[in-house]
Amino acid sequence: MNSGIADADEAASAIAAAINAQTDAVIRDEIELYAARREKAAEFNLNAAGQALEYLQGGNPVTILRKEAAAALADHFETAGEWLDDAPYGPHGTPPIVSTGNY
């Protein structure tokens, strides 16, 4: 679910490129590139989910203290409440892009 739209978009692009390909080698390259890109995205999503779970359920004393302090201060300092809402639930960027020749 974390990458369903991106998976569909990548699949459609790979299928279109394969349909228009002139050789079997190009078709194979498109399939391999699609697989490499989706594998990187899956690894990224798995890592992001692990980071979010560690933040939400983890037993790291520093993280627990930070969450408790932010919760205690949230009524008085808006940034503390914002930190609780936007805390490190995993990476805030996008998965690395695999380009032709890097798979």
Backbone as XML, in Angstrom:
<?xml version="1.0"?>
<chain id="A" units="angstrom">
  <residue number="1" name="MET">
    <atom name="N" x="0.804" y="-1.190" z="0.000"/>
    <atom name="CA" x="0.000" y="0.000" z="0.000"/>
    <atom name="C" x="0.855" y="1.265" z="0.000"/>
  </residue>
  <residue number="2" name="ASN">
    <atom name="N" x="2.031" y="1.217" z="0.559"/>
    <atom name="CA" x="2.858" y="2.418" z="0.634"/>
    <atom name="C" x="3.328" y="2.892" z="-0.731"/>
  </residue>
  <residue number="3" name="SER">
    <atom name="N" x="3.336" y="2.012" z="-1.701"/>
    <atom name="CA" x="3.852" y="2.412" z="-3.011"/>
    <atom name="C" x="2.985" y="1.917" z="-4.158"/>
  </residue>
  <residue number="4" name="GLY">
    <atom name="N" x="1.715" y="1.682" z="-3.914"/>
    <atom name="CA" x="0.834" y="1.132" z="-4.945"/>
    <atom name="C" x="0.754" y="1.989" z="-6.195"/>
  </residue>
  <residue number="5" name="ILE">
    <atom name="N" x="0.607" y="3.297" z="-6.029"/>
    <atom name="CA" x="0.505" y="4.180" z="-7.193"/>
    <atom name="C" x="1.831" y="4.218" z="-7.940"/>
  </residue>
  <residue number="6" name="ALA">
    <atom name="N" x="2.924" y="4.321" z="-7.202"/>
    <atom name="CA" x="4.245" y="4.320" z="-7.852"/>
    <atom name="C" x="4.506" y="2.995" z="-8.548"/>
  </residue>
  <residue number="7" name="ASP">
    <atom name="N" x="4.093" y="1.877" z="-7.932"/>
    <atom name="CA" x="4.257" y="0.569" z="-8.569"/>
    <atom name="C" x="3.491" y="0.512" z="-9.890"/>
  </residue>
  <residue number="8" name="ALA">
    <atom name="N" x="2.243" y="0.981" z="-9.867"/>
    <atom name="CA" x="1.417" y="0.958" z="-11.084"/>
    <atom name="C" x="2.009" y="1.857" z="-12.165"/>
  </residue>
  <residue number="9" name="ASP">
    <atom name="N" x="2.478" y="3.039" z="-11.764"/>
    <atom name="CA" x="3.077" y="3.965" z="-12.722"/>
    <atom name="C" x="4.326" y="3.363" z="-13.356"/>
  </residue>
  <residue number="10" name="GLU">
    <atom name="N" x="5.186" y="2.799" z="-12.526"/>
    <atom name="CA" x="6.412" y="2.168" z="-13.042"/>
    <atom name="C" x="6.070" y="0.994" z="-13.958"/>
  </residue>
  <residue number="11" name="ALA">
    <atom name="N" x="5.067" y="0.198" z="-13.567"/>
    <atom name="CA" x="4.679" y="-0.955" z="-14.389"/>
    <atom name="C" x="4.161" y="-0.498" z="-15.744"/>
  </residue>
  <residue number="12" name="ALA">
    <atom name="N" x="3.306" y="0.527" z="-15.736"/>
    <atom name="CA" x="2.768" y="1.040" z="-17.004"/>
    <atom name="C" x="3.884" y="1.559" z="-17.900"/>
  </residue>
  <residue number="13" name="SER">
    <atom name="N" x="4.836" y="2.261" z="-17.323"/>
    <atom name="CA" x="5.970" y="2.778" z="-18.107"/>
    <atom name="C" x="6.808" y="1.645" z="-18.681"/>
  </residue>
  <residue number="14" name="ALA">
    <atom name="N" x="7.058" y="0.623" z="-17.869"/>
    <atom name="CA" x="7.861" y="-0.510" z="-18.333"/>
    <atom name="C" x="7.137" y="-1.274" z="-19.434"/>
  </residue>
  <residue number="15" name="ILE">
    <atom name="N" x="5.828" y="-1.453" z="-19.268"/>
    <atom name="CA" x="5.055" y="-2.161" z="-20.294"/>
    <atom name="C" x="5.054" y="-1.371" z="-21.602"/>
  </residue>
  <residue number="16" name="ALA">
    <atom name="N" x="4.841" y="-0.067" z="-21.509"/>
    <atom name="CA" x="4.846" y="0.772" z="-22.718"/>
    <atom name="C" x="6.206" y="0.710" z="-23.410"/>
  </residue>
  <residue number="17" name="ALA">
    <atom name="N" x="7.278" y="0.792" z="-22.633"/>
    <atom name="CA" x="8.617" y="0.736" z="-23.225"/>
    <atom name="C" x="8.872" y="-0.627" z="-23.859"/>
  </residue>
  <residue number="18" name="ALA">
    <atom name="N" x="8.404" y="-1.700" z="-23.195"/>
    <atom name="CA" x="8.604" y="-3.042" z="-23.735"/>
    <atom name="C" x="7.806" y="-3.247" z="-25.024"/>
  </residue>
  <residue number="19" name="ILE">
    <atom name="N" x="6.582" y="-2.715" z="-25.056"/>
    <atom name="CA" x="5.748" y="-2.850" z="-26.265"/>
    <atom name="C" x="6.407" y="-2.150" z="-27.445"/>
  </residue>
  <residue number="20" name="ASN">
    <atom name="N" x="7.021" y="-1.013" z="-27.175"/>
    <atom name="CA" x="7.652" y="-0.231" z="-28.241"/>
    <atom name="C" x="9.092" y="-0.644" z="-28.524"/>
  </residue>
  <residue number="21" name="ALA">
    <atom name="N" x="9.597" y="-1.604" z="-27.776"/>
    <atom name="CA" x="10.993" y="-2.015" z="-27.935"/>
    <atom name="C" x="11.200" y="-2.730" z="-29.272"/>
  </residue>
  <residue number="22" name="GLN">
    <atom name="N" x="12.385" y="-2.546" z="-29.803"/>
    <atom name="CA" x="12.721" y="-3.151" z="-31.093"/>
    <atom name="C" x="13.389" y="-4.519" z="-30.950"/>
  </residue>
  <residue number="23" name="THR">
    <atom name="N" x="13.958" y="-4.790" z="-29.767"/>
    <atom name="CA" x="14.675" y="-6.059" z="-29.584"/>
    <atom name="C" x="14.289" y="-6.691" z="-28.249"/>
  </residue>
  <residue number="24" name="ASP">
    <atom name="N" x="14.554" y="-7.990" z="-28.160"/>
    <atom name="CA" x="14.304" y="-8.701" z="-26.908"/>
    <atom name="C" x="15.206" y="-8.183" z="-25.786"/>
  </residue>
  <residue number="25" name="ALA">
    <atom name="N" x="16.401" y="-7.741" z="-26.152"/>
    <atom name="CA" x="17.336" y="-7.218" z="-25.149"/>
    <atom name="C" x="16.774" y="-5.968" z="-24.484"/>
  </residue>
  <residue number="26" name="VAL">
    <atom name="N" x="16.150" y="-5.107" z="-25.266"/>
    <atom name="CA" x="15.556" y="-3.888" z="-24.710"/>
    <atom name="C" x="14.392" y="-4.249" z="-23.799"/>
  </residue>
  <residue number="27" name="ILE">
    <atom name="N" x="13.580" y="-5.202" z="-24.223"/>
    <atom name="CA" x="12.462" y="-5.654" z="-23.381"/>
    <atom name="C" x="12.989" y="-6.178" z="-22.054"/>
  </residue>
  <residue number="28" name="ARG">
    <atom name="N" x="14.003" y="-7.015" z="-22.102"/>
    <atom name="CA" x="14.607" y="-7.583" z="-20.888"/>
    <atom name="C" x="15.168" y="-6.471" z="-19.992"/>
  </residue>
  <residue number="29" name="ASP">
    <atom name="N" x="15.829" y="-5.482" z="-20.609"/>
    <atom name="CA" x="16.378" y="-4.358" z="-19.844"/>
    <atom name="C" x="15.273" y="-3.581" z="-19.132"/>
  </residue>
  <residue number="30" name="GLU">
    <atom name="N" x="14.166" y="-3.367" z="-19.809"/>
    <atom name="CA" x="13.045" y="-2.643" z="-19.199"/>
    <atom name="C" x="12.484" y="-3.410" z="-18.006"/>
  </residue>
  <residue number="31" name="ILE">
    <atom name="N" x="12.351" y="-4.711" z="-18.156"/>
    <atom name="CA" x="11.830" y="-5.543" z="-17.061"/>
    <atom name="C" x="12.801" y="-5.526" z="-15.885"/>
  </residue>
  <residue number="32" name="GLU">
    <atom name="N" x="14.083" y="-5.643" z="-16.159"/>
    <atom name="CA" x="15.084" y="-5.630" z="-15.091"/>
    <atom name="C" x="15.143" y="-4.266" z="-14.397"/>
  </residue>
  <residue number="33" name="LEU">
    <atom name="N" x="15.021" y="-3.199" z="-15.171"/>
    <atom name="CA" x="15.021" y="-1.859" z="-14.586"/>
    <atom name="C" x="13.799" y="-1.660" z="-13.700"/>
  </residue>
  <residue number="34" name="TYR">
    <atom name="N" x="12.645" y="-2.103" z="-14.168"/>
    <atom name="CA" x="11.428" y="-2.023" z="-13.353"/>
    <atom name="C" x="11.635" y="-2.769" z="-12.035"/>
  </residue>
  <residue number="35" name="ALA">
    <atom name="N" x="12.135" y="-3.990" z="-12.120"/>
    <atom name="CA" x="12.340" y="-4.802" z="-10.922"/>
    <atom name="C" x="13.318" y="-4.126" z="-9.961"/>
  </residue>
  <residue number="36" name="ALA">
    <atom name="N" x="14.390" y="-3.567" z="-10.473"/>
    <atom name="CA" x="15.381" y="-2.895" z="-9.620"/>
    <atom name="C" x="14.785" y="-1.678" z="-8.934"/>
  </residue>
  <residue number="37" name="ARG">
    <atom name="N" x="13.998" y="-0.900" z="-9.668"/>
    <atom name="CA" x="13.379" y="0.292" z="-9.077"/>
    <atom name="C" x="12.389" y="-0.081" z="-7.985"/>
  </residue>
  <residue number="38" name="ARG">
    <atom name="N" x="11.575" y="-1.075" z="-8.228"/>
    <atom name="CA" x="10.575" y="-1.449" z="-7.234"/>
    <atom name="C" x="11.232" y="-2.109" z="-6.021"/>
  </residue>
  <residue number="39" name="GLU">
    <atom name="N" x="12.339" y="-2.812" z="-6.240"/>
    <atom name="CA" x="13.055" y="-3.407" z="-5.109"/>
    <atom name="C" x="13.618" y="-2.305" z="-4.206"/>
  </residue>
  <residue number="40" name="LYS">
    <atom name="N" x="14.198" y="-1.262" z="-4.805"/>
    <atom name="CA" x="14.709" y="-0.129" z="-4.014"/>
    <atom name="C" x="13.576" y="0.545" z="-3.250"/>
  </residue>
  <residue number="41" name="ALA">
    <atom name="N" x="12.430" y="0.720" z="-3.907"/>
    <atom name="CA" x="11.281" y="1.346" z="-3.245"/>
    <atom name="C" x="10.795" y="0.475" z="-2.094"/>
  </residue>
  <residue number="42" name="ALA">
    <atom name="N" x="10.770" y="-0.837" z="-2.281"/>
    <atom name="CA" x="10.340" y="-1.747" z="-1.220"/>
    <atom name="C" x="11.292" y="-1.679" z="-0.025"/>
  </residue>
  <residue number="43" name="GLU">
    <atom name="N" x="12.590" y="-1.637" z="-0.289"/>
    <atom name="CA" x="13.571" y="-1.510" z="0.793"/>
    <atom name="C" x="13.378" y="-0.194" z="1.540"/>
  </residue>
  <residue number="44" name="PHE">
    <atom name="N" x="13.136" y="0.877" z="0.807"/>
    <atom name="CA" x="12.905" y="2.184" z="1.410"/>
    <atom name="C" x="11.671" y="2.143" z="2.305"/>
  </residue>
  <residue number="45" name="ASN">
    <atom name="N" x="10.573" y="1.560" z="1.800"/>
    <atom name="CA" x="9.342" y="1.476" z="2.582"/>
    <atom name="C" x="9.522" y="0.618" z="3.827"/>
  </residue>
  <residue number="46" name="LEU">
    <atom name="N" x="10.229" y="-0.476" z="3.702"/>
    <atom name="CA" x="10.481" y="-1.341" z="4.850"/>
    <atom name="C" x="11.280" y="-0.606" z="5.916"/>
  </residue>
  <residue number="47" name="ASN">
    <atom name="N" x="12.294" y="0.127" z="5.513"/>
    <atom name="CA" x="13.107" y="0.905" z="6.437"/>
    <atom name="C" x="12.274" y="1.999" z="7.103"/>
  </residue>
  <residue number="48" name="ALA">
    <atom name="N" x="11.447" y="2.678" z="6.311"/>
    <atom name="CA" x="10.602" y="3.748" z="6.854"/>
    <atom name="C" x="9.622" y="3.190" z="7.878"/>
  </residue>
  <residue number="49" name="ALA">
    <atom name="N" x="9.022" y="2.060" z="7.574"/>
    <atom name="CA" x="8.074" y="1.448" z="8.510"/>
    <atom name="C" x="8.788" y="1.022" z="9.792"/>
  </residue>
  <residue number="50" name="GLY">
    <atom name="N" x="9.996" y="0.492" z="9.659"/>
    <atom name="CA" x="10.766" y="0.099" z="10.841"/>
    <atom name="C" x="11.116" y="1.288" z="11.714"/>
  </residue>
  <residue number="51" name="GLN">
    <atom name="N" x="11.497" y="2.401" z="11.087"/>
    <atom name="CA" x="11.814" y="3.610" z="11.854"/>
    <atom name="C" x="10.585" y="4.147" z="12.563"/>
  </residue>
  <residue number="52" name="ALA">
    <atom name="N" x="9.450" y="4.128" z="11.892"/>
    <atom name="CA" x="8.211" y="4.618" z="12.504"/>
    <atom name="C" x="7.812" y="3.736" z="13.676"/>
  </residue>
  <residue number="53" name="LEU">
    <atom name="N" x="7.900" y="2.431" z="13.500"/>
    <atom name="CA" x="7.545" y="1.511" z="14.577"/>
    <atom name="C" x="8.475" y="1.676" z="15.765"/>
  </residue>
  <residue number="54" name="GLU">
    <atom name="N" x="9.750" y="1.844" z="15.498"/>
    <atom name="CA" x="10.714" y="2.057" z="16.589"/>
    <atom name="C" x="10.372" y="3.331" z="17.346"/>
  </residue>
  <residue number="55" name="TYR">
    <atom name="N" x="10.002" y="4.382" z="16.641"/>
    <atom name="CA" x="9.641" y="5.632" z="17.298"/>
    <atom name="C" x="8.371" y="5.455" z="18.136"/>
  </residue>
  <residue number="56" name="LEU">
    <atom name="N" x="7.373" y="4.795" z="17.558"/>
    <atom name="CA" x="6.085" y="4.660" z="18.242"/>
    <atom name="C" x="6.123" y="3.673" z="19.400"/>
  </residue>
  <residue number="57" name="GLN">
    <atom name="N" x="6.850" y="2.557" z="19.237"/>
    <atom name="CA" x="6.826" y="1.496" z="20.242"/>
    <atom name="C" x="8.171" y="1.211" z="20.888"/>
  </residue>
  <residue number="58" name="GLY">
    <atom name="N" x="9.208" y="1.820" z="20.377"/>
    <atom name="CA" x="10.555" y="1.489" z="20.832"/>
    <atom name="C" x="10.807" y="1.843" z="22.287"/>
  </residue>
  <residue number="59" name="GLY">
    <atom name="N" x="11.812" y="1.226" z="22.829"/>
    <atom name="CA" x="12.152" y="1.435" z="24.233"/>
    <atom name="C" x="13.383" y="2.294" z="24.436"/>
  </residue>
  <residue number="60" name="ASN">
    <atom name="N" x="13.809" y="3.031" z="23.408"/>
    <atom name="CA" x="14.972" y="3.886" z="23.544"/>
    <atom name="C" x="14.687" y="4.965" z="24.585"/>
  </residue>
  <residue number="61" name="PRO">
    <atom name="N" x="15.446" y="4.996" z="25.684"/>
    <atom name="CA" x="15.167" y="5.952" z="26.762"/>
    <atom name="C" x="15.199" y="7.413" z="26.310"/>
  </residue>
  <residue number="62" name="VAL">
    <atom name="N" x="16.076" y="7.754" z="25.401"/>
    <atom name="CA" x="16.161" y="9.137" z="24.925"/>
    <atom name="C" x="14.886" y="9.505" z="24.155"/>
  </residue>
  <residue number="63" name="THR">
    <atom name="N" x="14.424" y="8.606" z="23.302"/>
    <atom name="CA" x="13.205" y="8.867" z="22.546"/>
    <atom name="C" x="12.001" y="8.972" z="23.469"/>
  </residue>
  <residue number="64" name="ILE">
    <atom name="N" x="11.923" y="8.100" z="24.447"/>
    <atom name="CA" x="10.819" y="8.144" z="25.412"/>
    <atom name="C" x="10.830" y="9.471" z="26.153"/>
  </residue>
  <residue number="65" name="LEU">
    <atom name="N" x="11.983" y="9.905" z="26.609"/>
    <atom name="CA" x="12.101" y="11.175" z="27.328"/>
    <atom name="C" x="11.707" y="12.356" z="26.437"/>
  </residue>
  <residue number="66" name="ARG">
    <atom name="N" x="12.145" y="12.341" z="25.184"/>
    <atom name="CA" x="11.800" y="13.420" z="24.257"/>
    <atom name="C" x="10.293" y="13.473" z="24.019"/>
  </residue>
  <residue number="67" name="LYS">
    <atom name="N" x="9.662" y="12.310" z="23.845"/>
    <atom name="CA" x="8.218" y="12.281" z="23.625"/>
    <atom name="C" x="7.466" y="12.778" z="24.859"/>
  </residue>
  <residue number="68" name="GLU">
    <atom name="N" x="7.904" y="12.360" z="26.036"/>
    <atom name="CA" x="7.244" y="12.799" z="27.271"/>
    <atom name="C" x="7.416" y="14.301" z="27.482"/>
  </residue>
  <residue number="69" name="ALA">
    <atom name="N" x="8.613" y="14.802" z="27.208"/>
    <atom name="CA" x="8.857" y="16.242" z="27.368"/>
    <atom name="C" x="8.030" y="17.040" z="26.359"/>
  </residue>
  <residue number="70" name="ALA">
    <atom name="N" x="7.983" y="16.582" z="25.121"/>
    <atom name="CA" x="7.198" y="17.284" z="24.104"/>
    <atom name="C" x="5.717" y="17.275" z="24.460"/>
  </residue>
  <residue number="71" name="ALA">
    <atom name="N" x="5.219" y="16.150" z="24.961"/>
    <atom name="CA" x="3.808" y="16.072" z="25.355"/>
    <atom name="C" x="3.512" y="17.018" z="26.511"/>
  </residue>
  <residue number="72" name="ALA">
    <atom name="N" x="4.435" y="17.104" z="27.462"/>
    <atom name="CA" x="4.240" y="17.989" z="28.604"/>
    <atom name="C" x="4.279" y="19.462" z="28.197"/>
  </residue>
  <residue number="73" name="LEU">
    <atom name="N" x="5.063" y="19.782" z="27.191"/>
    <atom name="CA" x="5.228" y="21.176" z="26.763"/>
    <atom name="C" x="4.290" y="21.592" z="25.626"/>
  </residue>
  <residue number="74" name="ALA">
    <atom name="N" x="3.595" y="20.638" z="25.032"/>
    <atom name="CA" x="2.794" y="20.914" z="23.839"/>
    <atom name="C" x="1.740" y="21.994" z="24.057"/>
  </residue>
  <residue number="75" name="ASP">
    <atom name="N" x="1.153" y="22.061" z="25.250"/>
    <atom name="CA" x="0.133" y="23.084" z="25.514"/>
    <atom name="C" x="0.722" y="24.489" z="25.571"/>
  </residue>
  <residue number="76" name="HIS">
    <atom name="N" x="2.012" y="24.584" z="25.835"/>
    <atom name="CA" x="2.656" y="25.882" z="26.013"/>
    <atom name="C" x="3.550" y="26.295" z="24.849"/>
  </residue>
  <residue number="77" name="PHE">
    <atom name="N" x="4.051" y="25.325" z="24.120"/>
    <atom name="CA" x="4.951" y="25.592" z="23.001"/>
    <atom name="C" x="4.471" y="24.827" z="21.768"/>
  </residue>
  <residue number="78" name="GLU">
    <atom name="N" x="4.024" y="25.572" z="20.790"/>
    <atom name="CA" x="3.458" y="24.967" z="19.586"/>
    <atom name="C" x="4.440" y="24.022" z="18.904"/>
  </residue>
  <residue number="79" name="THR">
    <atom name="N" x="5.711" y="24.368" z="18.921"/>
    <atom name="CA" x="6.698" y="23.517" z="18.240"/>
    <atom name="C" x="6.799" y="22.134" z="18.878"/>
  </residue>
  <residue number="80" name="ALA">
    <atom name="N" x="6.561" y="22.046" z="20.177"/>
    <atom name="CA" x="6.597" y="20.735" z="20.835"/>
    <atom name="C" x="5.462" y="19.855" z="20.310"/>
  </residue>
  <residue number="81" name="GLY">
    <atom name="N" x="4.272" y="20.433" z="20.175"/>
    <atom name="CA" x="3.151" y="19.682" z="19.612"/>
    <atom name="C" x="3.375" y="19.314" z="18.167"/>
  </residue>
  <residue number="82" name="GLU">
    <atom name="N" x="3.957" y="20.238" z="17.406"/>
    <atom name="CA" x="4.262" y="19.954" z="15.998"/>
    <atom name="C" x="5.266" y="18.816" z="15.890"/>
  </residue>
  <residue number="83" name="TRP">
    <atom name="N" x="6.249" y="18.800" z="16.795"/>
    <atom name="CA" x="7.236" y="17.719" z="16.764"/>
    <atom name="C" x="6.559" y="16.374" z="17.010"/>
  </residue>
  <residue number="84" name="LEU">
    <atom name="N" x="5.603" y="16.344" z="17.936"/>
    <atom name="CA" x="4.891" y="15.092" z="18.180"/>
    <atom name="C" x="4.110" y="14.651" z="16.940"/>
  </residue>
  <residue number="85" name="ASP">
    <atom name="N" x="3.510" y="15.608" z="16.246"/>
    <atom name="CA" x="2.746" y="15.283" z="15.039"/>
    <atom name="C" x="3.635" y="14.872" z="13.874"/>
  </residue>
  <residue number="86" name="ASP">
    <atom name="N" x="4.803" y="15.499" z="13.762"/>
    <atom name="CA" x="5.661" y="15.288" z="12.601"/>
    <atom name="C" x="6.980" y="14.633" z="12.982"/>
  </residue>
  <residue number="87" name="ALA">
    <atom name="N" x="6.960" y="13.896" z="14.062"/>
    <atom name="CA" x="8.189" y="13.263" z="14.570"/>
    <atom name="C" x="8.780" y="12.304" z="13.539"/>
  </residue>
  <residue number="88" name="PRO">
    <atom name="N" x="9.909" y="11.746" z="13.846"/>
    <atom name="CA" x="10.610" y="10.914" z="12.861"/>
    <atom name="C" x="9.923" y="9.579" z="12.604"/>
  </residue>
  <residue number="89" name="TYR">
    <atom name="N" x="8.828" y="9.626" z="11.872"/>
    <atom name="CA" x="8.113" y="8.402" z="11.511"/>
    <atom name="C" x="8.740" y="7.753" z="10.293"/>
  </residue>
  <residue number="90" name="GLY">
    <atom name="N" x="10.011" y="7.801" z="10.184"/>
    <atom name="CA" x="10.702" y="7.258" z="9.015"/>
    <atom name="C" x="11.259" y="8.386" z="8.181"/>
  </residue>
  <residue number="91" name="PRO">
    <atom name="N" x="11.897" y="8.064" z="7.091"/>
    <atom name="CA" x="12.497" y="9.081" z="6.232"/>
    <atom name="C" x="11.440" y="10.032" z="5.690"/>
  </residue>
  <residue number="92" name="HIS">
    <atom name="N" x="11.803" y="11.284" z="5.527"/>
    <atom name="CA" x="10.882" y="12.270" z="4.982"/>
    <atom name="C" x="11.150" y="12.534" z="3.503"/>
  </residue>
  <residue number="93" name="GLY">
    <atom name="N" x="12.073" y="11.815" z="2.927"/>
    <atom name="CA" x="12.379" y="11.996" z="1.515"/>
    <atom name="C" x="11.678" y="10.966" z="0.659"/>
  </residue>
  <residue number="94" name="THR">
    <atom name="N" x="12.195" y="10.741" z="-0.511"/>
    <atom name="CA" x="11.643" y="9.755" z="-1.433"/>
    <atom name="C" x="12.673" y="8.652" z="-1.651"/>
  </residue>
  <residue number="95" name="PRO">
    <atom name="N" x="12.223" y="7.503" z="-2.141"/>
    <atom name="CA" x="13.175" y="6.420" z="-2.381"/>
    <atom name="C" x="14.222" y="6.840" z="-3.406"/>
  </residue>
  <residue number="96" name="PRO">
    <atom name="N" x="15.401" y="6.257" z="-3.315"/>
    <atom name="CA" x="16.417" y="6.546" z="-4.326"/>
    <atom name="C" x="15.926" y="6.082" z="-5.693"/>
  </residue>
  <residue number="97" name="ILE">
    <atom name="N" x="16.310" y="6.793" z="-6.725"/>
    <atom name="CA" x="15.877" y="6.459" z="-8.072"/>
    <atom name="C" x="16.955" y="5.617" z="-8.735"/>
  </residue>
  <residue number="98" name="VAL">
    <atom name="N" x="16.520" y="4.500" z="-9.271"/>
    <atom name="CA" x="17.429" y="3.640" z="-10.021"/>
    <atom name="C" x="17.304" y="4.031" z="-11.476"/>
  </residue>
  <residue number="99" name="SER">
    <atom name="N" x="18.397" y="4.446" z="-12.066"/>
    <atom name="CA" x="18.368" y="4.840" z="-13.480"/>
    <atom name="C" x="19.029" y="3.769" z="-14.320"/>
  </residue>
  <residue number="100" name="THR">
    <atom name="N" x="18.884" y="3.897" z="-15.603"/>
    <atom name="CA" x="19.462" y="2.934" z="-16.532"/>
    <atom name="C" x="20.945" y="2.764" z="-16.257"/>
  </residue>
  <residue number="101" name="GLY">
    <atom name="N" x="21.363" y="1.519" z="-16.155"/>
    <atom name="CA" x="22.773" y="1.229" z="-15.945"/>
    <atom name="C" x="23.168" y="1.088" z="-14.481"/>
  </residue>
  <residue number="102" name="ASN">
    <atom name="N" x="22.248" y="1.414" z="-13.547"/>
    <atom name="CA" x="22.571" y="1.312" z="-12.121"/>
    <atom name="C" x="21.934" y="0.125" z="-11.447"/>
  </residue>
  <residue number="103" name="TYR">
    <atom name="N" x="21.417" y="-0.790" z="-12.168"/>
    <atom name="CA" x="20.789" y="-1.957" z="-11.584"/>
    <atom name="C" x="21.665" y="-3.118" z="-11.809"/>
  </residue>
</chain>
